[in-house]
Amino acid sequence: MRKRTISLSFGGDSGLVGRERMARPFGDGPAQKGISAMLWRHLCLVRACSAAGLISGLMLLGASIATAQTPAAAPIDSEPSAPSGAVATATVDLLAASKSGDLAVVARGQGQDRVHMTIRNTSPRRLNVIVPPGLVAASKVGQGLGGGRQSVGLGAPTNREGAFGEFRGTSGPAGLRSIPATGPTHSRTLTVPVGETIELSIPAVCLNYGLAPPTPRDIFTLMDVNTYTTDPRVRKALRSLATFGTSHGVAQAAMWRVCNNLPFETMTAQAGKVMNLPEIALASRFVEALDASPSSDLVDPATLNESRIFVRVQAEGALAAHARRLSDQLEGLSVLGLPLKVVESDELPAAAGPALFLHVFLTDAKTGETRGRIVVSSCVEPNSWLPLGKVAFLDNSSVSVLDGSALSKSIDRAIATAFVTVKPARRTVGSTTLKVENRLPFTVSNLVVRAGTSSGAPSVPFQAVGVGPARSALLPLQAATATLVEHVELNGL
């Protein structure tokens, strides 16, 4: 008797179970046909059972592989796995949250002018962390006075390079904004999600002249300036600089004078990269305001911005009467964010410095417009006036209807355009990095640039830029170019 052979294969005409190959030992008669039919039914049953077993096996195997490859579920206290809106948010103070254990904070040295900070949220809530003004990164035992490392005072987390502090609370009515000098602002608030860590670099000023600058190996202890020192001048100075804002050079010169009694003459002899002569002059004026201010947590803003910009308006012939009228109307108004002080005498004004003197001349003009020129002088040392430059201005209204408010805006625009300039430093698709150069004897707090060359190009504001006198800085702009500075705001620092 011949053997029966059944061969199963995957693929072919039968789909999952392949065709069979059978030898025919019984011939083709009716009996043989019945036997063949019976054998065929048995074969179909075998095929079905085999296919079912194979499918079941594949399903079990796939399930096992899927289970093995499925990533582990996120921890139940991880914010990304929580449904939207289910994570609570709280606003906390950096020092208080660090003390309570809601934040794990590590501050390390990053040279003389910066601190590297790592903040981890260990709480079950999303935290809006306030970095308060007047924060000190103090050298630990073995790193501080005994170990020869500096302690430093911190600026704001959002400061651009070269800036220090928040830039709020000193601007006059003509400024870009009016912000009270109390309460937290967005420039000091950091959002740290649940279980996540953020890293940032904060500008800092040295509080110990002559000691070695911190290195990344040095770990600071964060504390409020009231804990760091009992000296009320140091407390008020650091808190005021960190609140009102200035350039880094001004802040450093002021703190070396207040903390270490370093003479400004010594700083002048060493002026260079850290600070320049106009910044030292601003620091000297700040220390005078510090000592003249009544007892409080902050320097009186009025002592910082009063008697900083002097103006005299003159004209000849028929325009002389209009010049006198406009001069009277300018008193108390603002240019570049600082209040104007009108000068009536032909003598140069007495000024402690730094200060600006704007000598405005009205000239002949067409009907429906007013033209003039401004001779600008500046002083860094008391009553030592030097020419800064000249600039023309135009107002699209007749001198007979021109008022002091409109004239102050025309003067503001002309000075801003001439003495704070922008030019592209780098370009990429859809964005430009601008180089801002400041020729004014004050730190630029805020500015507005025109993004484009057309008359309808939008105006783009920049806040808290902190470009010091005789300094430059880089600012990103989401536009192809910027043609000029339309407005500048100063705060007297």
C-alpha positions as CSV (number, residue, x, y, z in Angstrom):
1,M,0.0,0.0,0.0
2,R,1.2,3.4,-0.9
3,K,1.7,6.1,1.8
4,R,-0.5,9.1,2.0
5,T,1.4,12.4,2.1
6,I,-0.1,15.8,3.2
7,S,2.0,18.9,2.8
8,L,0.9,22.3,4.4
9,S,2.3,25.5,3.1
10,F,1.6,29.2,3.8
11,G,0.6,31.0,0.7
12,G,-0.6,29.7,-2.7
13,D,-4.2,29.1,-3.8
14,S,-5.6,28.0,-0.4
15,G,-4.6,31.2,1.4
16,L,-3.4,30.5,4.9
17,V,-3.3,26.7,4.5
18,G,-1.7,25.6,1.2
19,R,-2.8,22.9,-1.3
20,E,-2.3,19.2,-0.6
21,R,-0.5,16.6,-2.7
22,M,-2.1,13.1,-2.6
23,A,-1.2,9.8,-4.2
24,R,-4.2,7.9,-5.5
25,P,-3.8,4.2,-4.6
26,F,-7.5,3.1,-5.0
27,G,-8.3,3.9,-8.6
28,D,-11.3,5.9,-9.9
29,G,-14.3,3.6,-9.2
30,P,-17.5,4.6,-7.1
31,A,-16.0,3.0,-3.9
32,Q,-12.8,4.7,-4.5
33,K,-14.6,8.0,-5.0
34,G,-16.4,7.6,-1.7
35,I,-13.2,6.9,0.1
36,S,-11.7,9.9,-1.6
37,A,-14.6,12.1,-0.5
38,M,-14.2,10.9,3.1
39,L,-10.5,11.5,3.0
40,W,-11.2,15.0,1.6
41,R,-13.6,15.8,4.5
42,H,-10.9,14.7,7.0
43,L,-8.3,16.8,5.2
44,C,-10.5,19.9,5.3
45,L,-11.0,19.3,9.1
46,V,-7.2,19.1,9.5
47,R,-6.8,22.3,7.5
48,A,-9.3,24.1,9.6
49,C,-7.8,23.0,12.9
50,S,-4.3,23.8,11.8
51,A,-5.3,27.3,10.7
52,A,-7.2,28.0,13.9
53,G,-4.2,26.9,16.0
54,L,-1.9,29.0,13.9
55,I,-4.0,32.1,14.2
56,S,-4.4,31.7,17.9
57,G,-0.7,31.2,18.3
58,L,0.0,34.3,16.3
59,M,-2.5,36.3,18.3
60,L,-0.9,35.2,21.6
61,L,2.6,35.9,20.3
62,G,1.5,39.4,19.1
63,A,-0.1,40.2,22.4
64,S,3.1,39.1,24.2
65,I,5.3,41.3,22.0
66,A,3.0,44.3,22.4
67,T,3.0,43.9,26.1
68,A,6.8,43.7,26.2
69,Q,7.1,46.8,24.0
70,T,4.6,49.0,25.8
71,P,6.4,51.8,27.7
72,A,5.9,52.0,31.4
73,A,3.1,54.3,32.6
74,A,4.2,57.7,33.8
75,P,4.2,58.3,37.6
76,I,0.9,59.4,38.9
77,D,2.4,62.6,40.2
78,S,3.8,63.6,36.8
79,E,2.1,66.6,35.2
80,P,2.2,65.4,31.5
81,S,-0.1,62.4,32.4
82,A,-2.7,64.5,34.2
83,P,-5.8,65.6,32.3
84,S,-5.8,69.2,31.0
85,G,-6.7,71.7,33.7
86,A,-6.4,69.1,36.5
87,V,-3.0,70.3,37.7
88,A,-3.2,73.0,40.4
89,T,-1.1,76.1,40.1
90,A,0.4,78.1,42.9
91,T,2.5,81.3,43.0
92,V,5.4,81.0,45.4
93,D,8.4,82.9,46.6
94,L,11.7,81.3,45.6
95,L,13.2,81.4,49.0
96,A,10.1,80.3,50.9
97,A,9.4,77.4,48.5
98,S,13.0,76.3,48.7
99,K,12.8,76.3,52.5
100,S,9.5,74.4,52.5
101,G,10.8,71.7,50.2
102,D,8.5,72.5,47.2
103,L,11.6,73.6,45.2
104,A,15.1,72.1,45.0
105,V,17.3,75.0,44.2
106,V,21.1,75.0,43.4
107,A,23.0,78.2,42.6
108,R,26.5,77.9,41.2
109,G,29.2,80.4,40.3
110,Q,29.4,81.5,36.6
111,G,32.1,84.1,36.7
112,Q,32.0,87.6,38.3
113,D,28.8,88.8,36.6
114,R,26.4,85.8,36.4
115,V,25.0,83.0,38.5
116,H,23.8,79.6,37.1
117,M,20.6,78.4,38.9
118,T,18.9,75.0,38.7
119,I,15.3,74.9,40.0
120,R,13.3,71.6,40.3
121,N,9.6,71.5,41.2
122,T,9.2,68.7,43.8
123,S,5.6,69.6,44.7
124,P,2.4,68.2,43.2
125,R,1.5,71.6,41.8
126,R,2.6,73.7,38.8
127,L,4.5,76.6,40.4
128,N,4.9,80.2,39.3
129,V,8.1,81.1,41.1
130,I,8.9,84.7,42.0
131,V,12.5,85.6,42.1
132,P,12.3,88.6,44.5
133,P,14.4,91.8,44.0
134,G,17.3,92.1,46.6
135,L,18.3,88.5,46.3
136,V,21.9,87.6,47.3
137,A,23.9,84.5,46.3
138,A,26.2,84.3,49.3
139,S,29.4,82.3,49.4
140,K,29.2,79.3,51.7
141,V,31.7,78.7,54.5
142,G,35.1,78.1,53.0
143,Q,34.1,80.0,49.8
144,G,33.2,83.4,51.2
145,L,35.3,85.8,53.2
146,G,37.3,83.0,54.7
147,G,37.7,81.1,51.4
148,G,38.3,84.2,49.3
149,R,35.2,83.9,47.0
150,Q,32.8,86.7,46.2
151,S,29.1,87.0,47.2
152,V,26.9,88.5,44.5
153,G,23.6,90.4,44.2
154,L,21.2,89.2,41.6
155,G,19.3,91.0,38.8
156,A,16.1,89.8,37.1
157,P,15.8,86.3,35.4
158,T,14.8,87.9,32.1
159,N,17.6,90.4,31.8
160,R,19.4,90.6,28.5
161,E,23.2,90.7,28.4
162,G,24.4,94.0,29.8
163,A,21.2,94.8,31.7
164,F,20.5,94.6,35.4
165,G,17.1,94.7,37.1
166,E,13.4,95.0,36.2
167,F,13.2,98.6,34.8
168,R,10.0,99.6,36.5
169,G,8.6,102.4,38.6
170,T,10.6,105.5,37.6
171,S,9.2,106.5,34.2
172,G,7.3,109.7,33.7
173,P,3.9,110.2,32.0
174,A,5.4,110.2,28.5
175,G,6.9,106.7,29.0
176,L,5.9,103.5,27.3
177,R,4.2,102.2,30.4
178,S,3.4,103.0,34.0
179,I,4.2,100.2,36.4
180,P,4.0,100.5,40.2
181,A,7.2,99.6,42.1
182,T,5.5,97.0,44.3
183,G,4.2,93.5,43.6
184,P,5.7,90.8,41.3
185,T,6.0,91.3,37.6
186,H,6.4,88.9,34.7
187,S,10.1,89.6,34.5
188,R,10.6,88.0,37.9
189,T,8.1,85.1,37.6
190,L,9.2,81.6,36.3
191,T,6.8,78.8,35.6
192,V,8.1,75.3,36.7
193,P,5.8,72.4,35.8
194,V,5.3,69.4,38.2
195,G,8.4,67.2,38.4
196,E,10.4,69.3,36.0
197,T,13.6,71.2,36.2
198,I,14.6,74.5,34.6
199,E,18.0,76.1,34.4
200,L,18.8,79.8,33.9
201,S,21.6,82.3,34.1
202,I,21.0,85.5,36.1
203,P,23.1,88.6,36.0
204,A,25.0,89.4,39.2
205,V,27.1,92.2,40.7
206,C,30.0,91.5,43.0
207,L,29.6,92.6,46.6
208,N,33.2,91.9,47.7
209,Y,35.7,94.0,45.7
210,G,39.1,92.3,45.3
211,L,38.0,88.7,46.1
212,A,38.2,85.9,43.5
213,P,35.2,85.5,41.2
214,P,33.1,82.3,41.8
215,T,33.6,79.3,39.6
216,P,31.1,76.5,38.6
217,R,32.5,74.4,41.5
218,D,31.3,77.0,44.0
219,I,27.8,76.6,45.4
220,F,26.0,79.6,46.8
221,T,23.5,80.0,49.6
222,L,20.5,82.1,48.4
223,M,19.1,84.6,50.8
224,D,17.4,88.0,51.0
225,V,19.7,91.0,51.3
226,N,18.2,91.7,54.7
227,T,19.5,88.4,55.9
228,Y,22.9,88.9,54.2
229,T,23.7,92.3,55.8
230,T,22.4,94.6,58.5
231,D,23.7,97.7,56.6
232,P,20.6,99.7,55.5
233,R,22.5,101.4,52.6
234,V,23.5,98.1,51.1
235,R,19.9,96.7,51.5
236,K,18.3,99.8,49.9
237,A,20.9,100.0,47.1
238,L,20.6,96.5,45.9
239,R,16.9,96.4,46.1
240,S,16.5,99.7,44.3
241,L,18.9,98.7,41.4
242,A,17.2,95.4,41.0
243,T,13.8,97.0,40.9
244,F,14.3,100.2,38.8
245,G,16.9,98.7,36.5
246,T,20.1,100.0,34.9
247,S,23.1,98.7,33.0
248,H,25.3,96.1,34.6
249,G,28.2,98.6,34.7
250,V,26.2,101.2,36.7
251,A,24.9,98.5,39.1
252,Q,28.4,97.1,39.7
253,A,30.0,100.6,40.3
254,A,27.2,101.5,42.7
255,M,27.5,98.3,44.8
256,W,31.3,98.5,45.0
257,R,31.0,102.0,46.3
258,V,28.2,101.1,48.8
259,C,29.5,97.7,50.0
260,N,33.2,98.2,49.9
261,N,33.6,102.0,50.0
262,L,35.7,101.8,46.8
263,P,36.4,105.4,45.6
264,F,34.9,106.3,42.2
265,E,38.3,107.7,41.3
266,T,39.7,104.2,41.6
267,M,37.0,102.9,39.3
268,T,37.7,105.7,36.8
269,A,41.3,104.8,36.6
270,Q,40.4,101.2,35.9
271,A,37.4,101.9,33.6
272,G,37.2,99.5,30.8
273,K,35.1,96.4,30.0
274,V,33.3,96.1,33.4
275,M,32.2,99.8,33.4
276,N,32.9,103.0,31.5
277,L,33.1,106.6,32.5
278,P,29.4,107.5,31.9
279,E,28.3,104.5,33.9
280,I,30.6,105.5,36.8
281,A,29.0,109.0,36.7
282,L,25.5,107.5,36.8
283,A,26.5,105.3,39.7
284,S,27.8,108.4,41.6
285,R,24.5,110.1,41.0
286,F,22.7,107.0,42.3
287,V,24.7,106.9,45.5
288,E,23.9,110.6,46.1
289,A,20.2,109.8,45.6
290,L,20.5,106.9,47.9
291,D,21.8,109.0,50.7
292,A,19.3,111.8,50.1
293,S,16.3,109.5,50.0
294,P,14.1,109.2,53.1
295,S,14.3,105.9,55.1
296,S,12.5,103.2,53.0
297,D,13.1,100.0,51.1
298,L,13.7,101.9,47.8
299,V,15.4,105.1,46.6
300,D,12.9,107.8,45.8
301,P,12.4,107.7,42.0
302,A,12.1,111.5,41.8
303,T,15.7,111.8,43.0
304,L,16.8,109.7,40.1
305,N,15.0,111.4,37.2
306,E,14.6,115.1,38.2
307,S,16.9,117.7,36.7
308,R,18.2,115.3,34.0
309,I,16.9,117.0,30.9
310,F,17.0,120.8,30.5
311,V,15.4,122.6,27.5
312,R,15.4,126.1,26.2
313,V,13.3,127.2,23.2
314,Q,14.3,130.3,21.2
315,A,13.4,131.9,17.9
316,E,13.9,135.2,16.1
317,G,11.5,137.7,14.6
318,A,7.8,136.7,14.5
319,L,8.5,133.3,15.9
320,A,10.0,134.6,19.1
321,A,6.5,135.0,20.8
322,H,5.6,131.5,19.9
323,A,8.9,130.3,21.3
324,R,8.2,131.9,24.7
325,R,4.6,130.4,24.7
326,L,5.9,126.9,23.9
327,S,8.7,127.1,26.4
328,D,6.1,127.8,29.2
329,Q,4.0,124.8,28.1
330,L,7.0,122.4,28.1
331,E,7.5,122.7,31.9
332,G,6.6,119.4,33.6
333,L,6.2,117.5,30.3
334,S,8.6,114.6,29.4
335,V,11.1,113.8,26.7
336,L,12.7,110.3,26.5
337,G,10.7,109.4,29.6
338,L,12.3,112.0,31.9
339,P,10.7,115.3,33.0
340,L,11.8,118.5,31.3
341,K,13.2,121.4,33.2
342,V,12.8,124.7,31.3
343,V,15.8,127.1,31.2
344,E,15.0,130.7,30.5
345,S,18.5,132.2,31.0
346,D,21.0,132.4,28.2
347,E,23.6,130.7,30.5
348,L,24.1,127.0,30.6
349,P,22.1,125.3,33.3
350,A,23.8,124.2,36.6
351,A,23.7,120.4,36.7
352,A,25.2,117.7,38.8
353,G,25.4,115.3,35.9
354,P,24.8,113.2,34.1
355,A,22.3,115.4,32.2
356,L,21.2,116.6,28.8
357,F,20.7,120.2,27.6
358,L,18.4,120.6,24.5
359,H,18.7,124.0,22.9
360,V,15.7,124.3,20.5
361,F,15.6,126.8,17.7
362,L,12.4,127.4,15.7
363,T,13.1,128.3,12.1
364,D,11.0,129.4,9.1
365,A,8.7,126.8,7.7
366,K,5.9,126.4,5.1
367,T,2.3,126.9,6.0
368,G,1.0,123.9,7.9
369,E,4.3,122.8,9.4
370,T,6.9,123.8,12.0
371,R,10.6,123.3,11.6
372,G,13.5,123.6,13.9
373,R,16.9,122.3,15.0
374,I,18.1,121.1,18.3
375,V,21.7,121.5,19.6
376,V,22.3,118.8,22.2
377,S,24.9,119.0,24.9
378,S,25.7,116.5,27.7
379,C,27.6,116.6,31.0
380,V,29.0,113.7,32.9
381,E,30.8,115.7,35.5
382,P,29.1,118.6,37.3
383,N,28.5,121.6,35.1
384,S,31.0,120.3,32.5
385,W,28.9,120.6,29.3
386,L,30.2,119.1,26.1
387,P,28.5,119.1,22.6
388,L,26.8,115.9,21.7
389,G,25.4,116.8,18.3
390,K,22.7,118.5,16.3
391,V,19.4,117.3,14.9
392,A,16.6,118.8,12.8
393,F,12.9,118.2,13.6
394,L,9.6,118.7,11.8
395,D,6.0,118.9,13.1
396,N,3.1,118.7,10.7
397,S,1.2,121.6,12.2
398,S,1.6,125.4,11.9
399,V,3.5,127.1,14.7
400,S,0.4,129.1,15.6
401,V,-1.5,125.9,16.6
402,L,1.5,123.9,17.9
403,D,1.4,123.3,21.6
404,G,3.9,122.1,24.2
405,S,2.8,118.5,24.1
406,A,3.2,118.2,20.3
407,L,6.5,119.9,20.4
408,S,7.8,117.6,23.2
409,K,6.8,114.6,21.0
410,S,8.7,116.0,18.0
411,I,11.8,116.7,20.2
412,D,11.5,113.2,21.6
413,R,11.3,111.5,18.2
414,A,14.2,113.6,16.8
415,I,16.6,112.9,19.8
416,A,15.7,109.2,19.8
417,T,16.4,108.8,16.1
418,A,19.7,110.6,16.2
419,F,21.3,109.3,19.3
420,V,20.1,105.7,19.6
421,T,20.6,103.8,16.3
422,V,19.8,100.3,15.1
423,K,21.3,98.3,12.2
424,P,21.1,94.7,11.2
425,A,23.8,92.5,12.7
426,R,22.5,89.1,11.4
427,R,19.6,88.0,9.2
428,T,17.7,84.8,8.9
429,V,14.5,83.9,7.2
430,G,11.8,86.0,8.9
431,S,13.9,87.5,11.6
432,T,16.8,90.0,12.2
433,T,19.2,90.5,15.0
434,L,19.6,94.2,15.6
435,K,22.7,96.0,17.0
436,V,21.5,98.9,19.1
437,E,24.0,101.7,19.9
438,N,23.4,104.2,22.6
439,R,25.1,107.6,22.5
440,L,23.0,109.1,25.3
441,P,24.5,109.6,28.8
442,F,21.8,107.3,30.4
443,T,20.9,103.7,30.2
444,V,18.1,102.9,27.7
445,S,15.3,101.3,29.5
446,N,12.8,100.7,26.7
447,L,12.7,101.6,23.0
448,V,10.4,101.3,20.0
449,V,11.8,100.5,16.5
450,R,10.1,100.7,13.1
451,A,10.2,97.2,11.5
452,G,10.5,97.9,7.8
453,T,11.1,100.6,5.3
454,S,7.6,101.4,4.2
455,S,5.5,104.2,5.7
456,G,3.1,101.7,7.1
457,A,5.7,99.5,8.7
458,P,4.7,98.4,12.2
459,S,6.3,99.8,15.4
460,V,7.8,97.1,17.6
461,P,8.4,97.9,21.3
462,F,11.3,96.4,23.4
463,Q,11.1,96.6,27.2
464,A,13.9,96.3,29.8
465,V,16.7,96.4,27.2
466,G,19.3,97.9,29.6
467,V,21.7,99.4,27.0
468,G,24.1,101.5,29.0
469,P,25.7,104.8,27.9
470,A,28.3,104.4,25.2
471,R,27.3,100.7,25.0
472,S,25.7,98.5,22.3
473,A,23.5,95.4,22.5
474,L,21.8,92.8,20.3
475,L,18.1,92.5,20.1
476,P,16.0,89.9,18.1
477,L,13.3,91.2,15.8
478,Q,10.8,89.0,14.0
479,A,11.0,91.1,10.8
480,A,13.2,91.4,7.8
481,T,14.8,94.7,9.0
482,A,14.4,97.7,11.2
483,T,15.1,101.2,9.9
484,L,15.2,103.5,12.9
485,V,14.4,104.0,16.6
486,E,11.1,105.8,17.0
487,H,11.1,106.3,20.8
488,V,13.5,105.9,23.7
489,E,12.6,105.7,27.4
490,L,15.2,106.5,30.1
491,N,14.8,106.3,33.9
492,G,17.7,108.4,35.0
493,L,20.0,105.4,35.7
